[in-house]
Amino acid sequence: MRILVVCGNGLGSSFIMELNVKKALAELGKEAVVEHTDLATARTEKADLFIGANDIIHSLDDGTRKIIALDNVMNVGEIKEKLTPYL
Protein backbone atom coordinates (compact mmCIF):
# COMPACT_ATOMS: atom_id res chain seq x y z
CA MET A 1 0.00 0.00 0.00
CA ARG A 2 1.26 3.47 -0.88
CA ILE A 3 0.04 6.40 1.20
CA LEU A 4 0.71 9.95 0.05
CA VAL A 5 0.58 12.66 2.72
CA VAL A 6 -0.22 16.05 1.21
CA CYS A 7 0.11 19.68 2.26
CA GLY A 8 0.14 22.97 0.41
CA ASN A 9 3.91 23.21 -0.03
CA GLY A 10 5.03 19.64 0.65
CA LEU A 11 7.46 20.66 3.34
CA GLY A 12 6.92 21.04 7.07
CA SER A 13 3.37 20.01 7.83
CA SER A 14 3.32 17.08 5.40
CA PHE A 15 6.61 15.79 6.83
CA ILE A 16 5.16 15.91 10.35
CA MET A 17 1.99 14.20 9.10
CA GLU A 18 4.14 11.53 7.42
CA LEU A 19 5.84 10.80 10.75
CA ASN A 20 2.46 10.67 12.51
CA VAL A 21 0.99 8.34 9.86
CA LYS A 22 4.01 6.03 10.24
CA LYS A 23 3.55 6.10 14.02
CA ALA A 24 -0.17 5.31 13.66
CA LEU A 25 0.58 2.41 11.31
CA ALA A 26 3.17 1.03 13.73
CA GLU A 27 0.69 1.24 16.62
CA LEU A 28 -1.86 -0.60 14.47
CA GLY A 29 0.71 -3.24 13.52
CA LYS A 30 0.43 -2.40 9.81
CA GLU A 31 2.97 -1.50 7.15
CA ALA A 32 2.78 0.83 4.15
CA VAL A 33 5.00 3.01 2.02
CA VAL A 34 4.35 6.54 3.28
CA GLU A 35 5.64 9.63 1.47
CA HIS A 36 4.88 13.34 1.63
CA THR A 37 4.42 15.85 -1.17
CA ASP A 38 2.83 19.15 -2.12
CA LEU A 39 -0.71 19.53 -3.45
CA ALA A 40 0.27 20.27 -7.07
CA THR A 41 2.51 17.20 -7.32
CA ALA A 42 -0.08 15.01 -5.60
CA ARG A 43 -2.51 15.69 -8.45
CA THR A 44 -0.19 13.77 -10.80
CA GLU A 45 0.77 10.97 -8.40
CA LYS A 46 -0.75 7.54 -7.95
CA ALA A 47 -1.31 6.20 -4.45
CA ASP A 48 -3.69 3.88 -2.68
CA LEU A 49 -4.60 6.58 -0.18
CA PHE A 50 -4.16 10.35 0.09
CA ILE A 51 -4.08 12.01 3.53
CA GLY A 52 -4.09 15.72 4.27
CA ALA A 53 -5.58 18.58 6.21
CA ASN A 54 -9.31 19.10 5.82
CA ASP A 55 -8.84 22.54 4.24
CA ILE A 56 -6.88 21.32 1.17
CA ILE A 57 -7.26 17.58 0.67
CA HIS A 58 -10.72 17.76 -0.91
CA SER A 59 -9.25 19.50 -3.96
CA LEU A 60 -7.71 16.10 -4.83
CA ASP A 61 -11.08 14.37 -4.81
CA ASP A 62 -11.78 13.38 -8.40
CA GLY A 63 -14.19 10.60 -7.51
CA THR A 64 -11.58 7.87 -7.91
CA ARG A 65 -9.08 8.64 -5.14
CA LYS A 66 -9.39 7.40 -1.57
CA ILE A 67 -8.96 10.45 0.63
CA ILE A 68 -8.66 11.00 4.36
CA ALA A 69 -9.30 14.55 5.57
CA LEU A 70 -7.78 15.34 8.96
CA ASP A 71 -9.16 17.96 11.32
CA ASN A 72 -5.95 17.89 13.39
CA VAL A 73 -2.84 16.73 11.53
CA MET A 74 -0.97 16.30 14.83
CA ASN A 75 -3.52 13.92 16.37
CA VAL A 76 -2.25 10.35 15.99
CA GLY A 77 -5.52 9.07 17.47
CA GLU A 78 -7.54 10.74 14.71
CA ILE A 79 -5.14 9.39 12.09
CA LYS A 80 -5.51 5.84 13.47
CA GLU A 81 -9.30 6.14 13.59
CA LYS A 82 -9.61 7.39 10.02
CA LEU A 83 -6.91 5.08 8.62
CA THR A 84 -8.25 1.82 10.07
CA PRO A 85 -11.13 1.32 7.58
CA TYR A 86 -8.63 1.41 4.70
CA LEU A 87 -6.22 -1.18 6.12
C-alpha positions as CSV (number, residue, x, y, z in Angstrom):
1,M,0.0,0.0,0.0
2,R,1.3,3.5,-0.9
3,I,0.0,6.4,1.2
4,L,0.7,9.9,0.1
5,V,0.6,12.7,2.7
6,V,-0.2,16.1,1.2
7,C,0.1,19.7,2.3
8,G,0.1,23.0,0.4
9,N,3.9,23.2,0.0
10,G,5.0,19.6,0.6
11,L,7.5,20.7,3.3
12,G,6.9,21.0,7.1
13,S,3.4,20.0,7.8
14,S,3.3,17.1,5.4
15,F,6.6,15.8,6.8
16,I,5.2,15.9,10.4
17,M,2.0,14.2,9.1
18,E,4.1,11.5,7.4
19,L,5.8,10.8,10.7
20,N,2.5,10.7,12.5
21,V,1.0,8.3,9.9
22,K,4.0,6.0,10.2
23,K,3.5,6.1,14.0
24,A,-0.2,5.3,13.7
25,L,0.6,2.4,11.3
26,A,3.2,1.0,13.7
27,E,0.7,1.2,16.6
28,L,-1.9,-0.6,14.5
29,G,0.7,-3.2,13.5
30,K,0.4,-2.4,9.8
31,E,3.0,-1.5,7.1
32,A,2.8,0.8,4.2
33,V,5.0,3.0,2.0
34,V,4.4,6.5,3.3
35,E,5.6,9.6,1.5
36,H,4.9,13.3,1.6
37,T,4.4,15.9,-1.2
38,D,2.8,19.1,-2.1
39,L,-0.7,19.5,-3.4
40,A,0.3,20.3,-7.1
41,T,2.5,17.2,-7.3
42,A,-0.1,15.0,-5.6
43,R,-2.5,15.7,-8.4
44,T,-0.2,13.8,-10.8
45,E,0.8,11.0,-8.4
46,K,-0.8,7.5,-7.9
47,A,-1.3,6.2,-4.5
48,D,-3.7,3.9,-2.7
49,L,-4.6,6.6,-0.2
50,F,-4.2,10.4,0.1
51,I,-4.1,12.0,3.5
52,G,-4.1,15.7,4.3
53,A,-5.6,18.6,6.2
54,N,-9.3,19.1,5.8
55,D,-8.8,22.5,4.2
56,I,-6.9,21.3,1.2
57,I,-7.3,17.6,0.7
58,H,-10.7,17.8,-0.9
59,S,-9.2,19.5,-4.0
60,L,-7.7,16.1,-4.8
61,D,-11.1,14.4,-4.8
62,D,-11.8,13.4,-8.4
63,G,-14.2,10.6,-7.5
64,T,-11.6,7.9,-7.9
65,R,-9.1,8.6,-5.1
66,K,-9.4,7.4,-1.6
67,I,-9.0,10.4,0.6
68,I,-8.7,11.0,4.4
69,A,-9.3,14.6,5.6
70,L,-7.8,15.3,9.0
71,D,-9.2,18.0,11.3
72,N,-6.0,17.9,13.4
73,V,-2.8,16.7,11.5
74,M,-1.0,16.3,14.8
75,N,-3.5,13.9,16.4
76,V,-2.2,10.3,16.0
77,G,-5.5,9.1,17.5
78,E,-7.5,10.7,14.7
79,I,-5.1,9.4,12.1
80,K,-5.5,5.8,13.5
81,E,-9.3,6.1,13.6
82,K,-9.6,7.4,10.0
83,L,-6.9,5.1,8.6
84,T,-8.2,1.8,10.1
85,P,-11.1,1.3,7.6
86,Y,-8.6,1.4,4.7
87,L,-6.2,-1.2,6.1
